[in-house]
Amino acid sequence: MKELRHIITDELGIHARPAAHLVKRCSAYESEIMIGTPAKMVDAKRIMGVMGLGLKCGEEVTMTFNGPDADQAILDLQAFLKENL
């Protein structure tokens, strides 16, 4: 399993639009991708789970990757997070 950490810099946190884009990006990969905090991890391919995290600006989010295309998914999602969140 591989891991990616990111601090949310968007003033609104992960709200509906970026959450939808994130879920769409994650869904393009075969690997299991989880997102969350130490208190709660959810499936990053499920919009309700991602929205339910209620991640705010300044919070650290962790993503875990497990599967055949995990390396590519990490590279893609790391760039996505830096550009959008």
LINLIN-V255959 format. One line per field, one symbol per residue. ss: DSSP state (H for helix, E for strand, C for the rest). burial: + if it has 16 or more other C-alpha atoms within 10 Angstrom, else -. A space follows every 10 residues. Layout:
ss: ???
burial: ???
This chain:
ss: CEEEEEECCC CCCCCHHHHH HHHHHHHCCC CEEEEEECCE EEECCCHHHH HHCCCCCCCE EEEEEECCCH HHHHHHHHHH HHHHC
burial: ------++++ --+++--+++ -++-++--+- ++++++---- +++++++-++ +-+-++---- ++++++---+ --++--+--- +---+
